[in-house]
Amino acid sequence: MAITANIHEAKTKLIERALAGEEVIIAKAGKPLVHLTPVPPAEPAKMSRDIAGCMEGRIWFAPDWDSPETKAEIERWMSEGDEHDKRVRRAGGVNLLLDTNAVIWMLGDSSRLTPSTAALLNDPANQIWISTSTIHEIAVRVSIGKLRMP
C-alpha cells in the first residue's frame, strides 16, 4: 500500500521508510507530486584494459627526444630531486614496472611494442607500475619541448 504524505513529513521520516522498502508518495495540499523510491546501487564501470596504443596519434615526441643530450638534461633535472621509494607490491598476476620508453610506447606508439609485451600490458591480471621518476622524466621532456601529450 502506498504512503501519501506532505512535504514536511517527507523531510522527517519518509526517506528512511522508502529506503526500508515502503512505497512513498509525496503530496502537496493532498495532490500527489512525487513517487519516492530508493536508487539501486550503480554497477561499477567496466574499464577496457586495452591500453596499448590508447593514445596513439595523440602523443608527439621530438626525433631527438631520447638523444644523449636529452638524457643528460633529464639526469640533471632528476639529480636535483629526492630519491623515491621504488618498491613494487605484489597484487596478483605479474608486476610490470615500466620505464619511460615503455610508457610512451604503450600510450602513443604501440607499434614499437612486441605482441607479447602488448599482451602483458593488456592482461587485467597484471599490475602496471609507473615510477614517479618516469612521470618526472616525461614532465621534463614535455617542458623542454621533446614531447607533447594531451
Legacy VTK file of the C-alpha trace (Angstrom):
# vtk DataFile Version 3.0
C-alpha trace
ASCII
DATASET POLYDATA
POINTS 150 float
0.000 0.000 0.000
1.377 3.409 -0.979
2.029 6.111 1.622
0.914 9.653 0.755
2.482 12.465 2.778
3.039 16.212 2.755
6.490 17.712 2.061
7.112 18.463 5.755
6.630 14.784 6.606
8.996 13.738 3.809
11.783 15.735 5.412
11.428 13.907 8.699
10.795 10.156 8.309
9.710 9.193 4.805
13.119 8.868 3.234
14.057 6.223 5.804
10.761 4.399 5.130
11.373 4.425 1.355
14.878 3.089 1.911
13.325 0.336 4.044
11.263 -0.738 1.019
7.922 1.029 1.547
6.243 2.799 -1.367
6.151 6.537 -0.595
4.252 9.240 -2.498
4.881 12.872 -1.525
1.930 15.226 -1.943
1.292 18.950 -1.627
-2.162 20.048 -0.457
-3.287 16.426 -0.848
-2.231 16.239 -4.523
0.402 13.534 -5.256
3.602 15.045 -6.668
6.472 12.580 -6.270
6.854 8.838 -6.026
9.836 8.193 -3.728
11.877 5.054 -4.405
15.425 4.118 -3.474
18.038 4.392 -6.196
19.559 0.956 -6.888
23.316 0.754 -6.345
25.215 1.551 -9.507
27.234 -1.201 -11.094
30.923 -0.409 -11.169
32.037 0.951 -14.520
33.835 -1.600 -16.617
37.054 -0.201 -17.971
38.705 -1.553 -21.050
42.167 -2.894 -20.383
43.225 -2.317 -23.997
45.752 0.360 -23.108
48.446 -0.472 -25.626
48.081 2.289 -28.197
45.165 4.015 -26.440
46.754 7.426 -27.037
48.217 6.637 -30.441
48.332 9.732 -32.599
47.773 11.991 -29.583
51.339 11.992 -28.250
54.117 13.730 -30.136
57.782 13.432 -29.351
60.764 15.077 -30.973
63.042 12.887 -33.093
65.815 13.574 -30.553
63.605 13.023 -27.503
65.841 10.140 -26.409
69.185 11.557 -27.531
72.234 11.582 -25.238
71.791 15.344 -24.799
68.167 14.932 -23.735
69.146 12.119 -21.360
71.838 14.346 -19.847
69.292 17.153 -19.340
66.874 14.727 -17.688
69.633 13.373 -15.449
70.481 16.932 -14.390
66.835 17.641 -13.502
66.361 14.334 -11.707
69.541 14.560 -9.669
68.140 17.716 -8.075
65.107 15.845 -6.636
64.615 13.461 -3.732
65.004 9.708 -4.025
61.677 7.929 -4.361
60.565 4.613 -2.945
60.583 2.257 -5.930
59.338 -0.863 -4.182
56.799 -2.850 -6.143
53.964 -4.542 -4.272
52.708 -7.911 -5.403
48.971 -7.819 -6.232
48.343 -10.900 -8.395
49.443 -11.678 -11.913
52.733 -10.145 -12.912
54.031 -6.795 -11.678
55.218 -4.703 -14.611
57.393 -1.729 -13.677
57.613 0.285 -16.877
60.434 2.592 -17.843
59.801 5.868 -19.658
60.145 4.423 -23.158
57.720 1.601 -22.375
55.151 4.078 -21.009
55.430 6.346 -24.053
55.254 3.405 -26.458
52.371 1.838 -24.531
50.321 5.019 -24.771
51.381 6.565 -28.040
53.380 4.274 -30.311
52.289 0.703 -29.659
53.884 -0.426 -32.941
57.185 -0.358 -31.035
55.884 -2.995 -28.578
56.207 -6.678 -29.341
52.908 -8.583 -29.471
53.857 -10.434 -26.271
54.582 -7.143 -24.470
51.246 -5.670 -25.596
49.515 -8.837 -24.353
51.192 -8.472 -20.943
50.123 -4.822 -20.727
46.529 -5.611 -21.702
46.152 -8.559 -19.301
43.945 -7.374 -16.383
45.619 -9.908 -14.066
48.860 -7.944 -14.332
49.636 -4.834 -12.324
51.215 -1.945 -14.247
53.530 0.230 -12.181
54.988 3.532 -13.320
57.714 5.062 -11.217
57.382 8.637 -10.063
60.760 9.087 -11.735
59.168 8.121 -15.056
56.409 10.679 -14.562
59.069 13.252 -13.695
61.110 12.335 -16.770
58.031 12.653 -19.003
57.298 16.066 -17.453
60.874 17.170 -18.124
60.634 16.017 -21.756
57.395 17.976 -22.139
58.874 21.091 -20.526
61.980 21.069 -22.740
59.861 20.578 -25.870
60.788 16.979 -26.662
57.346 15.508 -26.035
53.733 16.689 -26.316
50.862 14.958 -24.573
47.169 15.806 -24.161
LINES 1 151
150 0 1 2 3 4 5 6 7 8 9 10 11 12 13 14 15 16 17 18 19 20 21 22 23 24 25 26 27 28 29 30 31 32 33 34 35 36 37 38 39 40 41 42 43 44 45 46 47 48 49 50 51 52 53 54 55 56 57 58 59 60 61 62 63 64 65 66 67 68 69 70 71 72 73 74 75 76 77 78 79 80 81 82 83 84 85 86 87 88 89 90 91 92 93 94 95 96 97 98 99 100 101 102 103 104 105 106 107 108 109 110 111 112 113 114 115 116 117 118 119 120 121 122 123 124 125 126 127 128 129 130 131 132 133 134 135 136 137 138 139 140 141 142 143 144 145 146 147 148 149
